[in-house]
Amino acid sequence: MKIAVIGGTGLIGSQVVRMLDDAGHEAVSHSPSTGLDLISGDGLAEALTGADAVVNLSNSPTFDAASPAFFQTSMDNLLAAAEKAGVGHAVILSIVGVDEVDLDYYRAKTLQEDVLKAGPVPYSIVRSTQFFEFMDAVMSWTSDEHSVRLPATKVQPIASAEIARAVADVAGGAPLQGTRNVAGPEVFTLDELGRITLAAKGDERTVVVDDTAGMFAAVKGDALIAGDDAVIAATTYRQWLASR
């Protein structure tokens, strides 16, 4: 299969391209650096010519109230071009619990899912829990030289390589006409995960539980925890830290 991977140079996309190629598919990476602009539509027709499937891993440049407009326009343009090119399968990566969280970005990702479901192209949605790789950024939002403030939000993080594998497997198969959830093997509170991360780095700062700190403070209960239908990855957070 020829598979167009939009956002194919990013953390997930670059791994998806490699995995698809290794599986015998022809994966072609597309991004602004190759002349593709999802908002204007420039380069879309060329990117999708001859493609059997398209994987859209593009992301909004902001996580704020501007993000819904990005996903609406980019998906409208992508699906129109995919239908015209005869692409038989469109895949996106979303977030476990995305429709249960009251944040601008999560509402935007829910919109992206809804546009895909209502569109003219057979589809698959892969929903993932939070990436191991994002933990440093999450801690940086609310940290200083003495402490890191984190909410006690429950998370079930996963390695990006295992997310990429799930996306590649779905992209190389028949459209799900539905959603596949993938998650890491362990549930932590975010403050607990912060302590594990600092300890692994020999960082002596203290983690302080602050249920107003950072974006994930808005998440309540088990919204970010995968259900019984999820595919559970093998790599634990401590294994991933040790491998870095």
Stockholm file with secondary structure:
# STOCKHOLM 1.0

chainA/1-244         MKIAVIGGTGLIGSQVVRMLDDAGHEAVSHSPSTGLDLISGDGLAEALTGADAVVNLSNSPTFDAASPAFFQTSMDNLLAAAEKAGVGHAVILSIVGVDEVDLDYYRAKTLQEDVLKAGPVPYSIVRSTQFFEFMDAVMSWTSDEHSVRLPATKVQPIASAEIARAVADVAGGAPLQGTRNVAGPEVFTLDELGRITLAAKGDERTVVVDDTAGMFAAVKGDALIAGDDAVIAATTYRQWLASR
#=GR chainA/1-244 SS CEEEEETTTSHHHHHHHHHHHHTTCEEEEESGGGTCCTTTCTTHHHHHTTCSEEEECCCCSCSSTTHHHHHHHHHHHHHHHHHHHTCCCEEEEEETTGGGCCSHHHHHHHHHHHHHHHSSSCEEEEEECCBGGGHHHHHHTTBCSSEEEECCCEECCBCHHHHHHHHHHHHTSCCCSSEEEEECSCCEEHHHHHHHHHHHHTCCCEEEECTTSSGGGGCCTTTTSCCTTSEECSCCHHHHHHHC
#=GC SS_cons         CEEEEETTTSHHHHHHHHHHHHTTCEEEEESGGGTCCTTTCTTHHHHHTTCSEEEECCCCSCSSTTHHHHHHHHHHHHHHHHHHHTCCCEEEEEETTGGGCCSHHHHHHHHHHHHHHHSSSCEEEEEECCBGGGHHHHHHTTBCSSEEEECCCEECCBCHHHHHHHHHHHHTSCCCSSEEEEECSCCEEHHHHHHHHHHHHTCCCEEEECTTSSGGGGCCTTTTSCCTTSEECSCCHHHHHHHC
//
